[in-house]
């Protein structure tokens, strides 16, 4: 699997994935994403990547610097953190370990920067399957928190708890 920077050529695919029931269910009240806005602006606090397995797009990863992100979604955050959003696009790609590989690659990408101290993630509080997935990767529960109308569980993976190459298998 590889991660590559998403481009405007991916816009139709991202919009298509946004309508998938499993993506809608995991997203909460936030609605669809502004893919066109993210793909057409160079934002220093955002990296948007497509995961490809054998040359075929299977998912998307968004990595942000929560201290610098323009909407301040995470509130006041310490510097040197990253936050990750991850989606598997097609239903047929769920349950095959692709999410574990994507997360391992995303974490390697984040921690490649020696300044990054930890990674945050915020699945819906009701998404217990996601909680177990992230906890297998070493994430620890920080707090339960409302993001807008969404009841989420904030999890954190500190650099010292991260095991390179571990995909939670």
CORHUSUL-V839461 format. One line per field, one symbol per residue. ss: DSSP state (H for helix, E for strand, C for the rest). Layout:
# CORHUSUL-V839461
ss->???
This chain:
# CORHUSUL-V839461
ss->CEEEECCHHHHHHHHHHHCCHHHHHHHHHHCCCCHHHHHHCCCCCEEEEEEEECCEEEEEEEEECCCCCCCCCCCCCCCCEEEEEEEECCHHHCCCCHHHHHHHHHHHHHHCCCCCCEEEECCECCCHHHHHHHHHCCCEEEEEEEECCEEEEEEEEEHHHCCCCCCCC
